[in-house]
Amino acid sequence: MRNRRLSESTLRGWIYDRKGRPLAYYRKNNSGEIDREYPMDSALAHIFGTDRGEPGLERALFGTESGAVTEVWQIIKGQTVEQKLNKDYSLTIDQDLQQAVVDQLKGNHGAVVIFNPQTGEVLAMYSNPSYSLKQVQDDESAWIKLDNDRKERPLLNRALNEYYVPGSTFKTLMMYTAFRNGMQNTRFNTAGGFSPPGCGRTITDDNGGCEACGDIGIDSAYQHSSNIYFSYLGTQLGGVKIRDTAKLVGLGAYDSVSGEGQGRREPEIWNASSKAIQNAIAPTESWLKAGPHSTRCELMYEGYGQGYASQMTPFQMAMLISVAANLDGRLMKPKIEMGRAPEMFSQVLTRDQAQTIRGIMNMVTEGGTGTSAMAPVIAAGIRSGGKTGTAQKDVPVIDPKTGEPMKKIVIEKDPKGKIIGQHQETVFYDKKRSDAWYLSFAPLEKPVMAMAVLLEGPGPGISFYGGKNAAPIAAQLILKANALGYFGAAGIPNNQPASPRTSPTPRRNR
């Protein structure tokens, strides 16, 4: 129903996708009451948010100065509420691509983030499990139940606010750092593994030996995901060079694991029309320990995405892959509002470096760890780049009675065995959970989509892999984007709105 509401001046505006299709609007129900409708409902719940808990775009766009949102009952009762000027907004989200992400994540815990790397536009962003906006809007007890679900955590936006170990996808940052510092020609003989003095461990590849054996360079090491090579490269690059590159791609880089500000929200990363919007969808800062005091052993682990490089969000990893996918080697500020001019966050690589790295990432999909999963994409005549990743994460044991992680009492003793205190520790499963990653961009000639796919493993000790589990999802999303017209001639998108809307658009009578 297009007849706009009881009062044009008090109700919230409509929200549209990039092609002008409504994502949030009003209609009268059979009782003559006004309902806020969300055609995609749970598919956009973490983006829109609710009037309870942390704010989302709805509260940011249409809230009062206090942050509250005008409700229908206030309007019906004739209350006067001083509210922001209600306008319609168009988002960069593509409804069809967003739904494709939802369909691909069905049955999995995880997240997908898709950018246009040339502009920073968010084409799709979804976290699973999600929740029903309609249900929460109508029933406060439903929200309380969701908030108390500590096992599934449906209110958690895994795309923006959950940390994961990046595993081999983090080799992408090491490759950027090497190119930025003229060390891209570094070679290493991987035949015997890598065991720097004093670290007490020999790094091998996933097969227990070497995936790419012999004297190899950065291209072959990335193609075959050599832990040995990249652990060595990390020690050669050093903490300062890694730190400097990390900051350019939006990461926090600290010289201590207890640095002030770690894990803060990063609203300033967004290219947005207001601070309210920036705050509503602010990602949690991903960070690593890197600086002049980084030890050789720390750098060895960070080189292949372990150790103190374990605090990465899917949103951050999508930004990371966007750098190489950008034709000029730039990181563009993410934006979710249509009509905003692109803004650069940083110049990370030169144009030539970005092109060379895209070629190396293409080797992953055409002869490397992502080849099998990308077979349908290759068959469709689409060339892409990517990086697989598999990472282990400690999983807490959940108390079935409370729904909270179980705790145990640890007794503290001095060297003579005298009890001097006690403290609580979280109880973890003996075996870790394997999470699956895939970073990707397409098409190779001029990328218009760059994405991060993250799947949480189904449980401790169960095999789960980036190439086998996450990459096939990326392949299907690439094919969907192609079917939607994103990959025009030479990678020029053909999917612009038929009737473009600028954001914000003044409300009109209909």
N, C-alpha and C positions, 0 to 999 in steps of 0.2 A: 504494500500500500504506500503510495507516494505522497498522499496528503499529509503535510508535515504537522502533526501534533496539536496540542491545545494552545500552546503559547510559543511562538517562535523565539521569544527573547529569553526564555528560562530553561528550555531543554537543551541538552548537549547536542553538539553537531553530529553529522554523520561522518563515518570514516570509510574511505575507499581504498581499494588496492591500486596498483600502478596502472591498471587498465580501466579504472573507473567503476569497478564492481563493488557494491556495498559490503563492508565487513562489520559495521555496527550501525544500526539505525533504529527508528521507532516504528511501531505499528499499534493499532487499536485491536485489542482482543475481543472475543465474543461478548464480554461484559461491558465493553466500552471503555475499558481501562487502557492506559498506555503502557506498553512493554518495550523494554530495550532488547533488541534482537541481535544475535551474533550468529550469522549463517555458518561460520566455521567453528564456533564454540570452543571446544578444548584445543583445537589446532592453533589458536592464537591466545590462549589463556595466559601464558607466561609473559606475553608482550603487552596485552591490554591490562592485565591485573584486575584487582577487585577493589571495592571500597573498604576492605579489611586488610590488615597486614601491610606489607610493603607496597608502595604505589607502583602502578604501571602507567602505560600511556594514557589510559582513560582519565585517570586522576590528574596527570600532568597537563593534558590538553584542556580539560574542562573543569578542573577543580577551582574552588574559591581560594582566596589568598591564604586561608588557614590550611588548605590541602583537602578539605572536605568536598564531596560532590553532591550537587543538588539532586534529591531523590523525588520521585513522582509524588509521594505522599505530601511532601512539602509544597509542591506546586498545587495539588488538589486542595490543600488546606489554606491556600492563599498566602502563605508566608513569603515575605520578601527576602531574598537571599542575594547578597552582593557577590556576583560571580564574574569570572572572566568573560569577555565577549565570546559568545558561542559562534564558532565557525566550522566549516567542514574541512577535513584534512584528507589528503591522499598520501598513502604510504608507498614506499618502494617495494613492498612485499608483492609477490606475484601469487595470487590465490591458487592457481593451478600447480605451481612449483611447490608451494607450501603444502598443499594436500598430498602431493607425491612424496614429500619428505615424511609426512605423517604415515602414509601407507607403508613406506619402506621401513620405518622404525617400529611398526606394529609387532608386539611380542618381545621387544628388546628394551632395556634401559639404556638411555644414551642421549645423544644430541647431534644435530646437524646445523651448521652455519654456512650459508652461501652468500658470497659477495660478488659484485661486479668489481674486479680489481682495478679497472681504469677510472671508476668514479667513486668507489666506496659504498655504493648502494647495497643495502641488505635485501637480497632477493627472497631469501627464506631463512627462518631461524626457528627451530623447534626443539623442545626438551620432552622426553618421554620417561616415565609416565606423566600425564598431564591431569587436568581436572575440568569439570564443566562450569563455565562461567554462569550459565543459566541456573544451574543447581545451587551454586554458592550465593548467587544474587537473591534467590528466593528463600533460602534456608540457612540461617546462621549456624545451626547445629552441624550442617554439612561441612562448613568451613572449619569448624572446631575439630571435627573428626579427621579431616584432611591434615590439619596442622599437627595433630597428635600421632599421625602415622609416621613413625620414625624409621620404619623399615623401607617402605616404598618411597617416601618423601615426595609426594606428587606436587607439593607447592614449591619445591626447589627447582629453580631454573638452571638445569645442568649445563646449558649452553654458555651462560654468563657467569655463574657463581659456584661451580663445583670444580675442585682441583683433581687432576689426573696426572699420572706419570706419563710423559710423552713418548718414552721409548725411542725407537729409531727415527720417528718423525723429527726429533730434535737435531738430528744430523743436518737438517736443512739450515739451522742457525749456524752450525759450525762451518758449513760450506759458504754461507754468506760472509762469515768472518774471514775465512781464508782468502776469498776473492777480494774483499775490501783491503786486505793487508798484503797483497802480492804474494800470497803463499798457496795459491791454487795449484801450483805445480809440485807440491810436496808429495813425495813417494815413500812407501814403506813396504818392507818385505813381511808379509803376514804369515808366512809358513809356520813360525814357532809361537804364534800368539804374541801378546804384548804384556810384559810384566816389569813395570818400572821399579827401581830399587825402593825398598821400604814400604811397599803397598801390600805385600803378602798375598798377591793374587795374580794369576795369569788370565788376561782377557782373551776369550775365544769367541767364535761366532756361534750361532744357535745350534749348529750341528756338532758342537764340541771341538771342532777344528777350525778350518777357515773356509768360508763360502767362496771367496775369491783369493786363491793362493798365489804366492809369489810376490814379486815387486810390482805393486799396483799404484795407480794414481787416484785422484779424487773422483773421477768419472766412474771408473769401474767399482770403486769402493761404495759409492752412493747407489749405483745400479743394483749391486748385490747385497747392499746393506751390511757392510763389513764393520762389526763392532771393533775389531782389532785395529783397523785403520783409523777410525774416528776417535777411539780412545787415545791413540798415539797423537793424532792431530790436535786434540784438546790440550795435551801437555805442551805441544809446540806453540800453539797460539797464545797461551797464557791468559790469566784472569782479566787483565786490563783490556786486551783486544776483544775478548768475548763480552765483557761488560759493556764496552762502547757500542758494539753492534746490537746487543740485547736492548739497550735503551732506545735505539733507533727504530726497533720493531715493536715498541710499546711495552716491553718487559720491564719490571723492576729488577735492578741488579744491586745487590748488597754485599758488603765485605764481611758480613757476619750473619749467622742464621737467626739471630735475635735482634735484627735491625729494626729501628723504629719505622712504622708505616707499612710493614709487610702485610699483605692481604687487605689493603685498603680498597675502597671502591674508586673507580677511575671515570668519573663523569666527563672529564675534559677530553677523553678520547673521541667523543662523538662530535660530529658536525651537525649541530641542531640549532633550532630557532630560539630555544630558551634553556635556562639552567634546569627548569622543572623537568623537561624532557630528558636532558642529560642525566639527571639524578634518577629518574624513573627506570631507566634501562642501563644504568652504570654497571659495567662488568667488574668483577673482583680482579684486582691486579694479580697477574701471573708473575712469578719472580724466581730468581735463582741466586745462588751465592757465587759472585764473581768479582774479582778485584785484585789489587796488588798482593793481598795476603792469601789468595787461593793456593792451596797446596797441590803438588803434582798428583797426588792420589785423588783429590777432589775433582781435578780437571779430567783425569782419566775416566771417571764415572760420568761426569757431565758430558763428555765428548760423544757418548752414544745415548744420552737421554735418561740417565739414572742419577743416583746420589742427590745432590742439592739442586737438581733441575726437575724436581718432581711436582711442582706446583703450577700446572698449566691448565687453562680452561680451553674448551673447544673454540670459543670466540677468539682467543689469542692465537691459537694455532691456525685458524682461518686467516687471520691478519698476516701471520708469518708466511703462508704460501702465497698470499696476495702480492707480496713484494716482487717475487720472481715473475709472477703472472702479469704484473704491470709493465707495459712496454718500455717505460722509462726507468724502471727499477725503483719506483717510489712506493711508499706506503700512504694510501689515501685514508683520510679520516672516515670511519664508517658513518653512514647517514641513513635514516629511515623515513625522512620526509621528502616527498616529491617536490621538485621545483627549487631545491637548494643547489647552488653552484658547488662543484667538487672542491675540496680543500685538501692540501697535502699535509700529512703528519710529519714525514721526514723523507729525505733523499737517502736511500740505503745503498743502492748499487748504481753503477753507470748503465746506460742503455745497452752497451755491448756486453757487460757482465750479466745483466738480466737475460739477454738472449742466449748466451752460452749456458747459463744455468737451466733455462727452460729446455734446452737441448739435452742436458744431462738428465733432467727429470723425465723427459720423454723416453729415455733409455730404460727407465723403470717399467714403463707400460709396454714397451716393445722390446722385450728380451730380459727383463729384470723380475723383481719380486711381485710386480703388479700385472704381469702379462696375461696370466690365465683369467683373472677377473675382468680385465679390459677387453677380452676377445670380442664381446658383442659391440663395443664401441669401435674397435678397429674394423670389424666387419661392416659397420655402417659408414666407413670412410672418414671417421673423425679421429684426429690425432690429439693426444692429450699428454699431460705430465702428471706425475704423482709420486707419493712416497708412502710405503707401508710402515706400520709400527705395531708392535705388540709389547705390552708392559705389564709387570706384575704389581699388584697393590694389596696391602694388608687389609683384611676385612674384619670388622669387629663382630663378635658374637652378640646377637640381639636377645635380650631377655624376653621370653614370650609373655610374661605377665605385665611388664611395664612398657615394652616396646622400645626401651632404651638400650644402648650398648652395655653389656655386662662389665662389671668392675671387680677387681680382686685387690685384697690388701697385701701389700708388700712390706715385710719387716726389714728395717734398716739396722745394720750392725756395724760396730767399729771393728778394726783389725783383730781385736781380742775376742770377738764374738759377743760382746755386750750389746744388748738392744738399745738403740739410741733414738729410735723413732719409727714411724710407719707412714705410708702414703698409698693412694689408690692408683691403679693402672687399668687401662682398658684391656679386656680379654680379646685376643685375636685368634682366628682359626690358624691351625698349624700350617696349612697350605694357603698360598696367596691366590687372589683372583687375577686372571689374565684379561686385560682390556685390549680391545682392537681399535686401531686407528687407520684412517686413510686420508691423506691430504691430496687434493687434486685440482687441476685447472683444465679448461678447454674453451675453445679449440686452440691448438698449439700456435697457429699463425697469428691470432689476435685474441687472447683469452677474454671472454666476457663473463665467465663464472670461475670462482675460486672457492673451494669448499674444504671444510674439515668434517669428517665423519668419525664419531666416537661411539663405540658400543661397549658397555660394561659386560664383563664376562658373566655367564650364568651362575657361577658359584666357585668357591675355592677349589683349586686343583683340577678344574675342567679346562681342557684345551680350547683356546680361542685365539684367532690370529687375524692380523690386519689384512693380509692378502686374501685370506679365505673367507672372512666374515664381514669386514668393513668395506673392502674395495668393491665387492659386487653391488653394494648399495650405491656407492658413488657412480658406478657404471650406469645403473638404471636412471639415476638423476641426470647424468650427462645426456643420455638418450631422450629423456623427457624434455630437457631444455632445448634440445635440437628439434624435437617435434613441435615445441611451442614457438619456434621461429627465432630463437636466440642466436643461432649460428647461421647468419646470413652469409653472403659472399665475402670471403676473406675474413670471416669472423665478425662482421658488422651486424649487430642485432637488428632484427626486423620486428621486434615485439613492442614498439612504443605504443602508448595509449592512442586510441582513435581520436579521443577528445581529451588532450592533456589537461590536467588540473594543476594549478600551482598551489602551493601550500604555504599559508592557509588561504582558503577561498571564503569570501564573505557569504553568509547564509542568504539564500534567496527564497522568496515565496514560490510555492510549486502549485 
